Structure formats: C-alpha cells, structure tokens
Amino acid sequence: MAFHTYDTEREVAATPLRSNVSTQPNGPIRTTFEVVVTLAQGTPRETTLKASLAGWVFVPQLMAEEGAASLWYLGIPGATYRGLSYFDRQVEGYPADAFSIARFLARHGIGLVVVDTLGTGESEIEANGELITRFVTAEANAQVLSQIRERLLAGMLVPELDAVPEDALFLGGFGHSMGAFQLTQLALLLQERGTALDAAIFAGWGHSMPDYSRVGIDAKGLIAVLTEQNGYSLIPRPLMRLVFYGPQPSVPAKLIEVDERDATVFPKGLMGEGLIPGIVAQEAGQVQCPVLTVLASYDFFPSAQQQGIFYRSTRLFTAFTQAHAAHCNFEDSRHEYWRAIVGWTRMVAALRYPFHLLPCEERP
C-alpha cells in the first residue's frame, strides 16, 4: 500500500455541518475536521494538501450547572489503533461501556473527542505516509483543537450542547503510546502559539530507551519488518501480543480477537520517528502545562515516576502505574486507571478555575 487516497471535494460535499448522532446510548457522535497540512516542508517535494480528520465526540453525561467548568480532552490513539479502537473498545457479548474509557470519562463529566490519526482509518489523505511526520500531525491536530474550541464556545460541537463560556473551558490532550508521542510535539506547538493545553496525559509512552527484552519484543526483527514496508506500516500484531496484553492475558480472548482484526496501518514517517528513543525528549522538557504520565506494570518503560526527569518545565508532574496490566490497559485494573484520570483532571481543573464548580456526581 503506497498511500491512502482522499477525494477532498467529494467528501466535503457529503459532510453535514452538524454531527451525526450515534444510535447507541451515550455513544459517540461522528464529526469531521477539515485541515490543511504541508508535507516535506522546505524541500523540493514540499506540497500543501487538504485533509479531513475523522472524529467522535463523547459528550459529558452530567447536567451542566451555571458557572461550572467544562472539561474536555482530544484523544490521540497509538500505532495500529483507530480512535475508537483504543478509547471506545467494543467487544461482542459485553456492555458498551465495559472497555470504554471514553464512556467512563463522559459519565464522570469529562468530554472526549477522539480522532483517527492523519493517514489512518477514516482520516485519509492522498500522500505517501513517509512524508507524514510528527510535525505534520502536530499541525493537523492543532487545527483540530482550534476547531473543537471554536465549536464549543459557539455551541456547535454537537447538537443540543450549549455554548461554553470561554472562561470556563478546560481543554487538554490525551495520547496513548505513539499518540502520546504525537501529543508531545503538539503540546509544544500550541504553547509556542499562545494556546497551550490545560493539561496533557501521556499513557504508554516514555522518553528513555524502551526495555524491549522485558516485554518480549525482538526489536531488531520488528524494525526489519517495518523497514521493508513502503508508505504505511502495518505492524504484525502477533509480534505485539505479549506486550499489548501481557504474558498471561487476563483480558477476554474476544477482545484480543477484535483488537487485532481492527488493526490499522500507520504512516511510516511517524513510525520511524517514534522508534527513535528520546526523539521528543527535548520537547517534553519545554512543556509547561500539568502532565500525567501513565504506564502499565508490564510496559515498554519500567517506571512512570522516572519519566518525571524529562518534564522539567511542567507546573505539575504526576505519575500513575496501572497494576497487573499490559501496554493497552484493558485489564480489570483499568477502572483504577480511569478513576485516576478523573481525579487528576478534577484536581488540575480546580487549580485552573478555582472559582468554578466541577462535576462530581454521575447522572442517574
């Protein structure tokens, strides 16, 4: 597969101005974000293209009170994952919210907009994936966040959601694995433009050398497989099964089956960069917003706490280790992980908006 194709005019004409409402209770609402990106900037191959990023909105399920802060995150998935695959994992025979962090956050008053990374899933672009780098996705996601902010302030993100006062909007970023890698570059870009994130959650990502042997990964073999591919990389998921679900998986076999079936390609430019240890460590050191680092007990990096040395400019660093879990976080202890994000977000929001109410009760 050399590249994804995207018919800009056809797709734009077919995209409604308002989002399409999901038929699932408390389910995601489909939307799109039109962006413009420049590939191979500063080289003879430089080209500027339009693209449409697919997004899904999970609306907070708490009744909004006058004067309350409105809590939102942009969710960026990692390699082989689409937005819904990680943030709203659906498994036949289980309730819709069983493995969905997005629905959990929404029930606790935190909105989430998840996207398919540029060049993956429904976020297609007519470009060679080798030209899609962290700088390209940072620009695309910065435009997405700008549009999310504008739509929230105008009451136009989803139907029946009131406009959010500008002084009450809390808007952060939440990335998993190579989504967290992308978020690092994005956080710095937004900070430089004066529109810094209110918070950043980095799950399954670190800036030190990954301990591949600890999680049973043949790093040289994996890199060799990826090197042979062109444009877009497809990681052989059996190679990742050990680190994704652990040596003795406690997640349902059906989850692993659907998870691997839904695996998607990933731009080779991003993949190549993400495999370089510490490639965004310098950027991490400049991020000033509050940072939460989450690692599973069985993950590429052995210590979430040790990652704190890289975030030397942040106003607040918090580390959380998910016990009895592997890289993809789907084990029974996921509820502790989810609750940690809710609690941390409320704390940071209280510091950001000390005179605003915060959601604290689930809607019946």
C-alpha positions in Angstrom: 0.0 0.0 0.0 1.7 3.2 -1.1 -0.7 5.8 0.2 -4.3 6.5 1.2 -6.5 8.4 -1.2 -8.8 11.2 -0.3 -11.2 13.0 -2.6 -11.5 16.4 -0.9 -14.3 17.9 -2.9 -16.5 14.7 -2.7 -16.0 14.3 1.0 -16.5 17.9 1.9 -19.8 18.0 -0.1 -21.0 14.9 1.7 -20.1 16.1 5.2 -23.0 17.7 7.1 -22.5 20.9 9.0 -23.7 19.3 12.2 -22.5 16.0 13.5 -24.3 12.6 13.1 -25.7 11.3 16.3 -24.9 7.7 17.3 -27.8 5.4 17.9 -26.0 3.8 20.9 -27.0 5.1 24.4 -24.3 7.6 25.5 -22.4 6.6 22.3 -20.1 8.7 20.2 -21.2 11.4 17.8 -19.4 11.3 14.5 -17.9 14.6 13.2 -15.1 15.7 10.9 -12.4 18.4 11.0 -11.1 19.9 7.8 -7.4 20.7 8.0 -4.6 21.9 5.7 -1.1 20.4 6.1 2.3 20.9 4.4 4.4 17.8 3.6 8.2 17.8 3.1 8.4 21.4 4.1 11.5 23.2 2.9 12.4 20.6 0.3 11.7 20.2 -3.4 9.0 17.8 -2.5 7.0 20.3 -0.5 3.3 20.2 -1.1 0.3 21.5 0.7 -2.8 19.3 0.9 -6.3 19.4 2.4 -7.5 16.5 4.5 -10.4 15.6 6.6 -9.8 14.1 10.1 -12.5 11.8 11.4 -13.6 12.5 15.0 -16.0 11.1 17.5 -17.4 13.2 20.3 -18.3 11.7 23.7 -20.5 14.2 25.5 -20.3 14.6 29.3 -23.3 12.9 30.8 -23.5 15.2 33.8 -26.1 18.0 33.9 -24.2 21.3 33.3 -24.6 23.8 36.1 -24.3 27.5 35.6 -20.8 28.6 36.2 -19.4 25.1 36.0 -16.1 24.4 34.3 -16.4 22.4 31.1 -13.8 19.6 30.9 -12.6 18.2 27.6 -9.8 16.3 26.0 -8.6 15.5 22.5 -7.8 11.8 22.4 -5.0 10.6 20.0 -4.5 6.8 19.6 -1.3 4.9 19.1 0.1 2.8 16.2 -2.3 0.2 14.8 -5.2 1.8 16.6 -8.0 4.0 15.4 -9.5 6.5 17.8 -12.5 4.3 18.8 -10.4 1.1 19.0 -8.4 2.3 21.9 -10.7 4.9 23.6 -14.0 3.1 23.0 -13.1 -0.6 22.6 -16.3 -2.6 21.8 -16.4 -6.4 22.4 -19.3 -8.6 21.4 -21.1 -10.0 24.4 -20.0 -7.3 26.7 -21.7 -4.0 27.7 -20.8 -1.0 25.5 -19.0 0.7 28.4 -17.1 -2.4 29.6 -13.8 -1.5 28.0 -14.5 2.2 27.0 -12.5 4.8 28.8 -14.3 7.4 26.7 -17.8 6.5 28.1 -16.4 6.3 31.6 -15.0 9.8 31.4 -18.2 11.1 29.9 -20.2 9.6 32.8 -17.9 11.5 35.2 -18.4 14.8 33.4 -15.3 14.8 31.1 -15.9 15.2 27.4 -13.6 13.4 24.9 -13.1 14.0 21.2 -11.2 11.1 19.7 -9.6 11.1 16.2 -8.1 8.8 13.7 -4.5 9.8 13.2 -3.9 11.5 9.9 -3.4 8.8 7.3 -5.1 6.1 9.3 -8.7 4.8 9.5 -11.2 7.4 8.2 -8.6 10.3 8.3 -7.4 9.7 4.8 -5.0 11.8 2.8 -3.6 11.5 -0.7 0.0 11.4 0.4 2.9 9.0 0.9 2.9 8.0 4.6 6.7 8.5 4.7 6.0 12.3 4.5 3.6 12.3 7.5 5.9 13.2 10.4 5.2 14.3 14.0 5.4 17.9 12.7 2.7 17.3 10.2 0.3 15.6 12.7 1.1 18.3 15.2 -0.1 20.9 12.8 -3.2 18.9 11.8 -4.1 18.2 15.4 -3.5 21.8 16.4 -6.1 22.8 13.8 -8.5 20.1 15.2 -8.1 21.5 18.7 -8.7 25.1 17.4 -11.9 23.9 15.8 -13.0 22.0 18.9 -12.5 25.2 20.9 -14.4 27.3 18.4 -17.3 24.9 18.2 -17.6 24.5 22.0 -17.6 28.3 22.5 -20.3 28.6 19.8 -22.4 25.7 21.0 -21.8 23.9 17.7 -19.7 20.9 18.5 -22.7 18.6 18.8 -26.4 19.1 18.7 -28.1 20.2 22.0 -24.8 21.1 23.7 -24.9 24.7 25.0 -22.2 27.1 24.3 -19.3 27.0 26.8 -18.2 30.3 28.3 -14.6 31.0 27.3 -13.5 31.5 30.9 -14.9 28.1 31.9 -13.4 25.8 29.2 -10.8 23.3 30.2 -9.2 21.7 27.1 -6.4 19.1 27.3 -4.7 16.4 25.3 -4.7 12.6 26.0 -2.4 10.4 23.9 -1.7 6.7 24.1 1.6 5.2 23.0 2.6 6.8 19.7 -0.4 9.0 20.2 1.4 10.3 23.3 4.5 10.8 21.2 2.4 12.9 18.8 0.9 14.8 21.7 4.4 15.9 23.0 5.1 17.7 19.7 1.5 19.1 19.7 1.7 20.4 23.2 4.9 22.4 22.5 3.5 23.7 19.2 0.4 25.0 20.9 2.4 26.5 23.7 4.6 28.4 21.2 1.4 29.8 19.6 0.0 31.0 22.9 -2.9 28.5 23.0 -1.3 26.0 25.5 -3.2 22.9 26.6 -4.7 23.0 30.0 -3.3 19.5 30.7 -1.6 16.6 28.9 -2.0 12.9 29.6 0.8 10.7 28.2 -0.2 7.0 28.5 2.2 4.2 27.5 5.0 6.5 26.4 8.4 7.4 27.8 11.5 9.3 26.7 14.1 6.8 27.8 15.3 3.7 26.0 12.4 1.2 25.8 13.1 -2.1 27.5 12.1 -4.4 24.7 13.6 -7.5 26.2 11.4 -7.0 29.4 8.3 -7.3 27.3 9.4 -10.0 24.9 9.9 -7.8 21.8 12.5 -8.7 19.2 13.3 -5.0 18.4 15.7 -5.8 15.5 13.2 -8.2 13.9 10.3 -5.7 14.3 12.4 -2.8 12.8 13.4 -5.1 9.9 9.8 -5.9 9.1 8.8 -2.3 9.2 11.8 -1.2 7.1 10.7 -3.4 4.3 7.3 -1.7 4.0 6.6 1.4 2.0 4.4 4.4 2.7 2.3 3.0 5.5 3.5 0.4 8.1 1.4 -2.5 9.3 2.8 -4.0 12.5 2.3 -7.7 12.6 0.0 -7.9 15.6 1.1 -11.4 16.8 4.6 -9.8 17.4 2.9 -7.3 19.8 0.5 -9.7 21.6 2.8 -10.2 24.5 3.4 -6.5 25.3 -0.1 -5.4 24.4 -1.9 -8.0 26.6 0.8 -9.4 28.9 2.4 -12.9 29.2 -0.8 -14.3 30.8 -3.6 -12.2 29.3 -6.5 -11.5 31.7 -8.4 -9.7 29.0 -11.1 -11.7 27.1 -10.0 -13.7 24.1 -12.7 -11.9 22.2 -11.2 -8.6 23.0 -7.8 -9.7 21.6 -9.5 -11.1 18.5 -11.4 -7.9 17.7 -8.5 -5.7 18.6 -6.2 -7.4 16.2 -8.9 -7.6 13.5 -9.3 -3.8 13.7 -5.6 -3.0 13.5 -4.9 -0.3 11.0 -1.8 0.9 9.1 0.3 3.8 10.4 2.2 6.4 8.5 5.8 5.2 8.1 7.2 8.7 8.7 5.6 8.7 12.2 6.5 5.1 12.8 10.2 5.7 12.0 10.4 8.7 14.3 8.6 7.1 17.1 11.0 4.2 17.2 13.9 6.6 17.9 14.4 6.7 21.7 14.1 10.1 23.2 13.2 11.8 19.9 10.8 14.2 21.6 12.6 14.4 25.0 13.7 18.0 24.3 10.1 19.0 23.5 8.9 17.2 26.7 11.3 19.3 28.7 9.7 22.5 27.5 6.0 21.5 28.1 4.7 23.8 30.9 1.1 22.5 31.4 0.3 19.9 34.0 1.4 16.4 33.0 0.1 13.0 33.9 2.3 10.0 32.8 0.6 6.6 32.9 2.4 3.3 32.4 1.2 -0.2 32.9 3.1 -2.5 35.2 4.0 -4.6 32.1 5.0 -1.9 29.6 7.9 -0.7 27.4 9.2 1.5 30.2 9.6 0.2 33.7 8.8 3.3 35.7 6.3 6.1 35.3 7.9 8.1 38.1 11.3 8.1 36.4 9.7 9.9 33.4 9.4 13.0 35.6 13.0 13.9 35.0 12.1 14.8 31.4 9.2 17.2 32.2 11.4 19.7 33.9 9.3 22.7 32.9 5.8 21.5 33.8 3.9 23.2 36.6 2.8 19.8 37.9 4.0 16.3 37.2 2.0 13.2 38.3 2.9 9.6 37.7 0.5 6.6 37.7 1.3 2.9 37.3 -1.6 0.6 36.4 -1.1 -2.6 38.3 -1.5 -6.0 36.8 -1.8 -4.5 33.3 -0.1 -4.5 29.9 0.6 -1.8 27.4 -3.0 -1.4 26.1 -4.6 -1.1 29.6 -7.7 -3.3 29.1 -7.2 -5.5 32.2 -9.5 -5.4 35.2 -7.4 -2.7 36.8 -8.4 -0.4 34.0 -11.0 1.1 36.3 -8.2 2.3 38.7 -6.6 3.9 35.6 -9.8 5.5 34.6 -10.6 6.8 38.1 -7.0 8.2 38.3 -7.6 10.3 35.2 -10.9 11.6 36.5 -9.5 12.6 39.9 -6.3 14.1 38.4 -8.4 16.1 35.9 -10.6 17.5 38.5 -7.7 18.5 40.6 -5.9 20.3 37.7 -9.2 21.9 36.7 -9.7 23.2 40.2 -6.3 24.8 40.1 -7.1 26.2 36.7 -10.5 27.5 37.6 -10.6 27.8 41.4 -14.0 29.6 41.5 -15.9 27.2 39.1 -17.9 24.2 40.0 -16.6 20.8 38.9 -18.6 17.6 38.0 -18.6 15.2 40.9 -21.7 13.0 40.6 -22.8 10.6 37.9 -26.2 11.2 36.3 -28.7 8.5 37.4 
